[in-house]
Amino acid sequence: MMFDPKAIMVAAAFLASKIEDATVNVHDLVKGTEEMQALVSAPDIIVAELHLLCGVDKDLMCHHPYKTVLAYTEDLRTYLKSERGRKAVMSTSVPGESSSRTPVIVSGEDLRPMHDNARLIVEDICVSDVPLMYTPGQIGLAAMLVANEDLKKKRDENAEKEKVEASTSYVKIDLSSYVKYRFEGRSEKEHALLKIQMNELMAMLGELKDGKYGCGNHGIDMGALKVVHKKLKKCRRWGDISGKDENKKKKKKKRKAESG
């Protein structure tokens, strides 16, 4: 291990504060790590920041699923206004009844619950291993699909509990129709691959609340974290060449002093 992950993590937060023009004092970060019983000194943070900048080749553009969710929401709103898109909107009045395909005008506010729910899912994704396995575009689309399915289930459950009258109705959106439209220029093989990827990714997102795939927002095992912390302590200075040189110099001085 060339660099201490803890130092890199704190350096990333320090660098991010500079980029967002909300610079955090490095000593505040040191105090924070001390309170978490994972002390990282100010010099270590500064050195790690330089290594981090070199590692990303000074490219500070961050691609994440939040922008993807917003872009898909805006594109979906435009699509649902079209003649083809109106067919993807289903009006449901009573739980259990078949959805009607009568034309329903969907506004931006109608998509807000889906957008907000998808962002909450992305918050769990960003502190898991999922971004290492899939692209921001794939993650954003899968988050929208999962959010839409969750909303359908919640609305049906609430309607059954509260015994909603037949006069009240809500809107369901068939996102599979939108996905076909968005990627209609692709081949059948690419469509089949996309479907497989989305099904796999949606299943993974459903398991994040159980703490799977390293999700840091749910089911944190402090015992396992302490074990990792101990291992990191042992390998912290493996890649520290300057530290090794200093140790060699100290040993040489000791030998000279003993021989003298």
Secondary structure as GFF3:
##gff-version 3
##sequence-region A 1 260
A	DSSP	alpha_helix	5	19	.	.	.	ID=ss1
A	DSSP	alpha_helix	26	35	.	.	.	ID=ss2
A	DSSP	alpha_helix	42	55	.	.	.	ID=ss3
A	DSSP	alpha_helix	65	81	.	.	.	ID=ss4
A	DSSP	alpha_helix	83	86	.	.	.	ID=ss5
A	DSSP	beta_strand	89	92	.	.	.	ID=ss6
A	DSSP	alpha_helix	108	125	.	.	.	ID=ss7
A	DSSP	three_ten_helix	130	132	.	.	.	ID=ss8
A	DSSP	alpha_helix	136	162	.	.	.	ID=ss9
A	DSSP	beta_strand	170	173	.	.	.	ID=ss10
A	DSSP	alpha_helix	175	182	.	.	.	ID=ss11
A	DSSP	alpha_helix	188	206	.	.	.	ID=ss12
A	DSSP	three_ten_helix	208	210	.	.	.	ID=ss13
A	DSSP	three_ten_helix	212	214	.	.	.	ID=ss14
A	DSSP	alpha_helix	222	234	.	.	.	ID=ss15
A	DSSP	alpha_helix	241	259	.	.	.	ID=ss16
###
